[in-house]
Amino acid sequence: MSQSGTTPAATPAKTAVQLRGLGELFERVGILIVLLVLIALITIVERLANGTAYFLSIENFSNIARQIPWQAPLALGEFLAILTAGIDLSVGSVLALAMMSTVIAAHAGVPAIPAMLIGLAVGAACGAVNGLALTRLRLPHPFIPTLAMVYIARGLTNLLSNGTPILRVPWEFRVLGAGNVCLFTFECTPTSLRIPVPFIVVVLLFVGFGIFLTRTRTGRHIYAVGGNPQAALYSGINVNKILTLVYILSGALAAVGAILLAGRTNSGEPQAGVGTELVAIAAVIIGGASFFGGRGNVFGVFIGLVIMGVIGNGLNILGVQPFWQQVAIGVIILLVATLDVVRRRTNRT
């Protein structure tokens, strides 16, 4: 009698625990499974439609590795903002301002490294304005200060450059933005296996921020503020300080993207970064972060970027119009956001 009375109650609880465990496992590896399935589908379709296998070639993966890096720091900065249940709409405009500031400084005779530091300082300053406007002016949402910064940074960029691109950057920029490391040889040859330097920079950057967010007290505070700012405040965390730091880091990371892009294009372009904030947000959401804050990891953001790169590259190889890339990414964002809402409702119940 007692067993029959307890079993029905125990079974649903056990099932719920198992489902939650499966959900946590999918959160960790699900995005990687999505990437692998996407690669397999593109490979199969290419073989059937074109009779080729270029997509899986080392040359093509090298192309993808070159296209992603300059956008990766922007996505990482956007991830920090979204992790605190915020958003940074200004990363594309800040990138342009930092890019032009750096290239103008280099053309004025400033050595390459100090010129890069000027760009980083400009990006961090823009982020500081965003963070302080949010916290000191008690604005209701970071949408407002970062939207204002979109116009401020873009306007300053055009004032600095007079709306005119500046060609040629120092070789140090070119190494960071377009250089290669050749494996198993002292000198690069046409047959050498090459790894793009900007891809290495991005991997190191993501590893560093992964350690920062998970192994340091400040990183854990960022998660706490995003998860429940009121509880974080009661536990002694300086919420305003954390939020300001997050937007400073977001601005500085946009400047890192500016340096990589300047090296890749060998120029400073005042219209650079237009619309890239949407790419950064898409990569973060596809990577599993939540708009509700407090959830996500840098690995997911990186894979989200790779997924976007693979989609664009695959559609180009298949001869599909580029506009379909926007449609595909939009559908993926909608699905991921819906899954996030369902997961949140499930956890509440």
N, C-alpha and C positions, 0 to 999 in steps of 0.2 A: 504493500500500500504506500509506504513512504517513498519507495523508489519510483513508483509510477507517478507520485505527486511532484517529485523534484526533477525528473528527467525532462519534461516539456519545458520547464523554466531554464534548465541548464543548457539545453541544446541550442536555443536561439542565441544565448550569450556567447557560447563557444563559436557558433557560426559567425557572429558579428566580429569576434576577435580575429578569426581566420580571414574574413573579408578585409578587415582593416590591415592585417599583415600583408595580404596580397596587394592592397592599394598602396601601401608604403613601398613595397618592392617595385611596383610599376612606376611609382614616382621617381625611383632611383635609376631604373634601367629602361623605362618605357620610351623615353625620348630617343635613346640610342637604337631601340628596336624600330621605331618609326623611320629613322635615318637609313638603317640597313634595308628595310622594306622598300623605301623610296629609291635607293640605289639599284636594287634588284629589278624594280618595275621599269625604271628608265633603261636599264641594260637590255631587258627583254624586248621592250617596245622598239628600241633602236635596232636590235637584231632583226626583228620582224619587219619593220618599216623601211630601214635603209640597208639592211644586210651588212652592217659594220659593227665594230666593237670599240670605237674610239673613246666612248665615255669612260671605260675602265682603264684607259691607258695612263701611264705615269705622266705623260705630257699634259693630259687634261686635268688630272688631279693637281698638278703643279699650277695650272691656270687658275683653278679654284682657290688654291692657297695664296695666290697673288691678289685675287679680287677681294677677299674677305678682310685682310688685316687692318686697313685704315678705318673700316666701319666698326671693328671689334671694340676699340676703346670707348667709342660712343655708346655701344650697347652695354658695356660694363658699367659706365656711369649712369645710364638709364636704369640699369638693374638696381643700383644702390638707391636711386630715388623711389622706384617702385617697391623696393623692399621695405621702405618706410611708409607705404601706402600713399606715396606721392607720385609726381611725374615731372620730367624736365623737358619742356618743349623747346628749349633754347640750344640744345647741343649742336645742331647743324649750323646755326648762326654764330655760335661761339667758336666752332671749328673754323669758319671763314675768317673771323676777326683774328684769331690766334695765328692762322696760316699767313695772312697778309702782314701781320705785325712781325712775324719771324722772318719772312722773306724780305720785307722792306729793311729790317735791321741788318740782315746779311748783305744786301746790296749797298747799304750805307757804310760798310766796312767792318761791321761787328763780326768777330770770329764765329764760326758755326755753332759751337757749343753754347756760348753766351746768348747767341740769337735764339737758339732753341729754348733756353731758360726764360728769355723774354716772352716767348709764346706761351710757355707753361704758366708764367706769372699772370699773363693776360687772361688765360682761361680760368685760372684759380680765382682771379679778381671778379670775373663775371659770375662765377659760382658763388662767391662770397656775397655779392649783391643779391643774388637770388635767395640765398639762405637767410641773410639778415632781414631782407624785406619780408620774408615769410614769418620769421620769428619775432622781430622787433616791432613790425607794424601790425602784427597779429592778423594777417590776412587769412581768410577762411580756407584757402587751398593753394598749393604751389602752382596750380594752373595759372594763376593771375601773375605772380612775379616772373615766372619763366616765359609766359606769353609776351609780357612787356620786354623782356630781354631779347626775344626774337627780333623785335624791331630796333631796339637800341644797338645790339651787336651788329646787325646787318647794316644799319645806317652808318655806324662808325667805320665798318669795313669799306663801304663805298666812299666815305669821306677820305679815308687814308689812301685809298688806291685810285680815287677819281673814277671808279668803276672800270679800271683798266687792268688786265692781267699783267703779271710781271714774269718774264721768262728767265729760266736758268737759276739754279740753286747750287750751293756748294756741294762738293762731292760727298761730304759727310751725310747730307740729306739723302743723296742718291743711294748710298750704301744702305741706310736704314729703310728707305722706301722701295728700292728696286734691286738690292744686292742679292747675291747667292752665296751659300756655303756649299762647296763641293765635297762630297764624302769620298773617303778612301783614296784621296789624291792630294798632292800639294798644290797643283795647278789645275784650273778648270779646263776641261776639254769638251768638245761637242758631245761626247758619250758619257760624260761624268753625271753621276746622280746628284742633282742639285736640290737644296732646300732653300726657299726664299728667306732672306734675313728678316723681312717684316713678319713673316709667319712665326719665326723663332721669338721675335720680340713680343708678339701677342701671346704666345704660349707661356712665356716667362711672366708676363703681366697677369694673365689669368691665374697661374699657379700662385703668384704672390698675393693676389687679392683673395684667392680661396683660403690661403693660410691666414690672412688678416681677418677675414670674416668668421672663421671657425675656431681659430686658436688664440685670438686676443680678446681682451675684455671689451675694447671699443667695438670690435666686430660683433660680439654677442649683444652688446647694447643696441646696435643698429637693428638686429633681428627683434629685440625686445620692444623697441619703439614701434616698429612696424606691426608687431603682433598685437600689442595693446598699449598705446601711449599713456593712458591713464594709470595702468598698473605699473608701467616703467617709471613714471613720475613718483608714484607712491613708494617704489622700491629704492629711491634715491638717485635715479639716473637723471642727468641734466638733459632733458629732451631737446630743448632749444639748441644746446651745444652740439648734440648729435646730428640734428637736422641741418644745422649750418655746415658742419663738417662734410656731410653727405653731398651737399650741393657744391661745396668747394672742390671735392674730389671729382664730381661729375664734370665740372668745368675744366679741371686740369686734364682729365682723361680725354675730353674733346680736343684739347690742345695736342695731346699725344697723337690722336688721329690726324690732326692737321699737319704735323711734322711728317708722318708716314705718307700722307697724300701728296704733300709738296715734293717729297723725294720720288714718289711714283710717277708724278706728272712732270717733274722738273720745272715747276712753275708755282706761282701764287695766283689763285683764281678767286676774285671777289664773289663770284656766284657759287663757289664750292659749298657743299653741304646742304643745298636746298632740298628739303624733303627727307633728309637722312634721319631726322628725329623719328619719323614714322617707321623707317627700316629698323632703327634701334629698338623702338617699342615692340615691333612685331617679333624681333628675335628674342626679346626677353619673355614675351607671353608664350610664344611657341616653345621656348625652353623650359616652361613649367612654373614660372613665377606667377604670383597672384596679385591682382590689383588691390586686393584687400590687405596686402602687406604681410611681412613676417614669414614668407615662404619662398623658397627657391634657392638655387646654388649656381656658382659660376660655371660649373660643368654643363648644366642645362642650357645656360645662355650661349655658351660656345657652340654646343650642338645645334641650338636654334639658328645661329648664324650660318653654320655649315648647311643646314637644311635649306635655308633661303638661297645660299649660293648654289647648291646642287639643283634646286628647282630651276633657277634662272639658266644655269649652264646646260641642264638637260633639255629644257625647252628650246634653247638656241640650237643645240645639236640636232634635235628632231625637226627643226625648221618651223616651230610654232611661233606665232606672233608674240612679241615681248609683252603685250598687254595681258596675255593669258597668265603671265607670271603674277601680275597684280591680283587677278581673280583667284588663282590658286592659293596665294598667301592669305588673301582675305578670308577664304573658306576655312583655311587651317586655323587662323586666329579665332574665327567664330566658333569652331568646334572646340578648341582648347579653352576658350573663355567659358563656354557652356559646361564643359567638364569641370572646370574650377568651381562654378556656381553649384553644380550638382554635388561635388565633393564637400563643399562647405555646408550645404543643407544636410547631407548625410552625417557629417560629424556632429552637427547640432542635435540630430535625433538620436 
